[in-house]
Amino acid sequence: MRDDKLGAPPTGAKSPRTTWPGKASLTAMSVSAALACGLFAMPAAAAPAEAARGASSVNQALSAFLSPSLDAKPMARMWFPDAGAGADDEGLALVAKHIEDMAAAGFGGVEIAYLADDSDVSNEELATVGWGSENWKRILKTMLKTANQVPGGFKIDITITSHWPPVVNTIDPNDDAQQQQATYAYRKLTAADVAAGAASVPLPTQRTQDFSNSSDLRATFLFVDKLSAATLATVTAVSADGTPTFGLASLEDVTSATSAVPGAGSAAGIPDEATAAALGLDYQTDVIDKWGPEPADPDFDGKIDADGNRKRMADWQDEYSTDLSAVDLSGYSPSDGDGYAVGDLALIGSYHQGTGQVQSGGSSVTQHNRTYATDYFSAEGVQKIFDLWDENLLDDEMIALLEKNGKQGTSIFEDSIEIHKDGALWTADLLDENSALNGYESAVYAPVLAMGSSSMFDDSDEATRLIEDYNLTLGHLYETEHADLIKDWAASFGYTYRAQAYTLDGLDIAGAAATLDIPEGDNSTAGDGIRNLKAATNLTGQKLLSMETYTGGTIFSTWDEVAKVVNSDLSDGVNRSIFHGSAFARAFNGYESSWPGWNFFKVLRNGGFSTYDSRQIWWEDADTFSGYVARSQGVMQAGQAKSDLAVLIGSDAGYSIQSGNSLQEMMNAGYSYNILSQALLEEPAAIVEDGVLDPDGAEYKAVVIEDASKLSTSTVEKLVGYAGAGLPIVVLDTAPTRVYGTDKPDNNDADMLAAWTELTAMPNVTTVADQSAALAALDATGVTPNASYDAAFLEASSRVEGGTTFYYLFNAGTSIPSAASAGDTELKLVSAEGLSVGAQLLLGTGSTQEVVTVTSIAAPSGGGGGFPWEVNPWTVGIDGALTHDHASGDVLSGLAGQDVTLSGSGTPYVLDAWTGEFEPLAEYTRDGDTVTFTPEIGVEDAEFVVLVDDNGKQPHATEVSGGDLVVSSNKLVHHAFEPGEYEVTLADGSVKDVSVSSVPDDVSLADGWDLSLESWGPDAEANAVDPTESARTTVEFSDVALGDWSDLPATGEQLSELGVDSIDEVSGIGTYSTSFSLGKDWRDAGAVLHLEHGADMVTNVVVNGKVFDDVDQLSDTIDLAKALKVGENRIEITIDTTLERRYKTENGGAGSAATGLTGVSLDAYTITTLK
């Protein structure tokens, strides 16, 4: 809901209050009623058909808002601790119920994830309850069958394997399909070697343990180091500690002269009983319990038999020798002793081995007989995933179910690249791939790449560039040997591929996103990271940009907390939320499954992550929250996203996750931007026509280049072409110094720098030092943002569908990390990035709200960022002293009455995503194809303003001297919160005088309430089957005052009935009701209902029989309009708490969340309809 407008009220008037009038609101179900009451009424001369067309055009333009698609509905990660639910009908019924419940609550799908966390499963048990087991297959089929019957659809996205990164139980660390890393060893070439004509290639110390984040999950395993290359190098320097430096130019590849020594070496792999004894291991505990039994057939000669049992010591570690006869060693005289001296030769062995990564994190292994991460950089690695699906899951019935669900755009999901490694990443044929991609023989440089560092080479700059080439090769292989193959495989059964394709040195994040069906971000990408992914979706025409939403939430999070995160994500560019998450009810063995059910990190996070399911007290009202998300996302999926600026970043930045708002000062002026990496300039849409980039898409009006120390020649040459085609370019405090990687004929420093010189000399290319100068440069070239204003922390984005322009305005705001007192002349802020001296800020809310003007700004010590904020905040000087005290965390908004100008034609409408209602804006000015108005948006709240062609029949004013103005039944209606004389200037320039002699007194309803309190807690009988079920007990309180539930006068009998020792322990639903009388002075009056409460959600308000069941959770206000009447009025208010108080009580703690309705007031206004 919108706050009432700031401005000078009439003399003697009090400040206007928060209000979003609801009289003229429409929903999809009330269009005919609106027509009947004349909301879209035409002048007398207009035909009825023309009036209908006006209404129809608005309804059609807002269809994505009024009737959100399946894609627009929120989804959630659905976590399973095991596959035990597939063992019987009871468990499968819980699976089906979970899907049905989520669909009924307005969710559009789930993403299935089998976790390694919060479970206690033995290897033997994993044979039946592990990922890929028959029980897991039954769970997937049940979910798909249930979802496929949901009217309107329901998506079953599936994580590609259990947990993350992708893991399978059909490989071990000595298989090339396991993720590889480099190892190396070197030794001095001695006189004895020269005399013998051969030298043994040194081997690294054998690794004997795999890796898990949980030490008790690690297992002993004898790793094999496989030779990648053998190299001779000349020592050019020796450090004080004896470490040699090698001459890069001296490297000589002797791999072809190197071979395994016949008969030499040792067995490796899973320890057999004798090896275990020699290593001091208990064979049962340390080997069988982790790896499973040996194959039953003692003569089995493979590695894994048909039962999935693994052969012991199935691998062999070779020893290698280099034939020196083909090497010119004339004149070589090694130094004496073991140490190195300048001129010595070293023989370097470069190897690769498995990383041994079992998974990332986790308290249990997830598949029978142990898992390992697959190779991201080879087709062999990803094929192991496909084979696992083929062998365990993809029977004909499953494929048919997937194909049916896949028609909705359902996805195979892959989480971010989460590799544990102890050396440089590798793949078996890396050197060949690196040679093919970079155009030179790579084996000679194997030591540089295997070491992953330039520190041991004399030409460190060139060594660094060689490593950059290697990085590019890995990025290329990830796309071509991993992502592309998964995309094609998923499409084979009708699914799409959604992934978080980051991070990896050499992998262009936006470029990788462009290859996916649906790119996704997570909390680490908030801000510019999402804008980077958004550039990919804009330039490729991808409809959806997904987000793993609110990973910081808990089971006790409230809707307003989550909505603030959703609002911010939407502003960055996200348009599909996958909430984190929704937990299955129970583990197969009851582990951590006490009431209110199993949850991810239940113990570690004192209740666990957010879980969107029926265990929540608010679940029966969840359609309010899901509807808010669906309507918001529906709008942000409609048509084509537009962005003012394309911000081009350099190579290093493009391979890293961006974060924050790098152009905050320019955002404060209204500019929206996407972050483009160089790979995106290769997209077909990345052309300039009519002076804009991506003319059929985002229509970027200018390019801003920042953080670009390394650019490719082709990128700079393309920029030269863009500038030549009329696209303005601003170079913001950056200049490239070289290309990324080694010099090549088509990409080298000299050509790039020559092109850069040409670029910066062009007339429409401006080099500036800061964002203020960038703004001036854009203004000089005639570039203006789609939305223009001067308001700190306000963010604007827009979309166009047909002739309708949608604007999304998000007030990011900031806050004070410590209390401020009346009389203070400076403020400590969490953030002041982009803030300028002279800016007006609105501090606080309610009666203590005040406007301050910035007079000085001091960044935190040590530079920007200010973390931790409490000890290292920004300091902002203000004009004058504060009038009120302000608590820590009090919000500070950059919206303090400033105007916002939007480009586009049509009538402006304001959409309420909480209620699904919309109304024409009553006060604005139009100047050609722009609309100017004054928004009021709370901190972390947002507002949709839509410019839509409704035949221009809605009346509006250009200025109101006070109060509020709304449109109702095609007429302007004034709401006065204080008596006085008001002037309303209409669009035609005429002025209407509004004289208000009286306004009813505000009404505070602080006491005299009846409270029906429904307490939720464990239900022993029901919890034996479904631990998410709650026993519900209701007690009644009469004539109580509003306040925290801790203050309720509960009797011992009532506490016993509630099943608690203290009223402090209660969580549940409170339904408050009372009656109040209004005098005759309310005959032409209305009121805004203000609600105050603890960490709860107001889910329903009924006034005199009129139901308001979708309440704005961020403003907690409702315009009651004509719901009130003279005489006796009846009001009923329902709040839902979280489980916090009762959960913590049941687990030996004490809840601390404020709970209960604490304030109810009516803010009165007098209604005057303008004639």
Secondary structure, DSSP 8 states (H G I E B T S, - for coil): --B---S--STT-----B----TT-B-GGGHHHHHHHTTT---TTS-HHHHHHHHHHHHHHTHHHHS--GGGS-EEEEEES-SGGGGSHHHHHHHHHHHHHHHHTT--EEEEEE-SSS----HHHHHHHSTTSHHHHHHHHHHHHHHTTSTT--EEEEESSSSSS-EESS--TTSTTB-EEEEEEEEE--HHHHHHTEEEE-------B-B-SSGGG--B-B---EEEEEEEEEEEEE-TTS-EEE-GGG-EE-GGGEEEEEEEEEEEBS--HHHHHHTT--IIIIIIHHH----S-TT--SSB-TTS-B-TT-EEEEEEEEEGGGS--TT----SSSS--TT-EEEEEEEEEE--B--SS-SS--STT--EEB-TT-HHHHHHHHHHHHHHT--HHHHHHHHHHHTTT-EEEE-------SS-EE-TTHHHHHHHHHTS--GGGHHHHHHT-STTBS-HHHHHHHHHHHHHHHHHHHIIIIIHHHHHHHHTTT-EEEE-----TT--HHHHHHHSSEEEE-GGGTBHHHHHHHHHHHHHT----EEEE-TT-BTT--HHHHHHHHHHHHHHT--EEEEEEEE-S--TT-TT--TT---TTTTTTTS-B---STTSTTGGGTHHHHHHHHHHHHHHHSSEEE-SEEEE--HHHHTS---B-TTHHHHTTT--EEEE-GGGGGSTT--EETTEESTTTT-B-EEEE-S-SB--HHHHHHHHHHHHTT--EEEES----B-SSS-BTTB-HHHHHHHHHHHHTSTTEEEESSHHHHHHHHHHTT---SEE---TTEEEEEEEETTEEEEEEEE--EE-SS-B-TT--EEEES--TT--TT-EEEESSGGG-EEEEEEEEE--TTSTT-SSTTTS-EEEEESS--SS-B-TT-EEES-SS--EEEE--SEEEEEETTTTEEEE-SB-EE-SSEEEE-----TT-EEEEEEE-STT----EEEESSSEEEEETTEEEEEESSSEEEEEEETTS-EEEEEE------EE--S-EEEEEEEEE--HHHHTT-TT--EEEEEEEEEE-SS-GGGS---HHHHHHHT-SSGGG--EEEEEEEEEEE-GGGTTEEEEEEEEESS-EEEEEEETTEEE-S--TTT-EEE-GGG--SEEEEEEEEEE--SHHHHHHHTTS------SEEEEEEEEEEEEE--
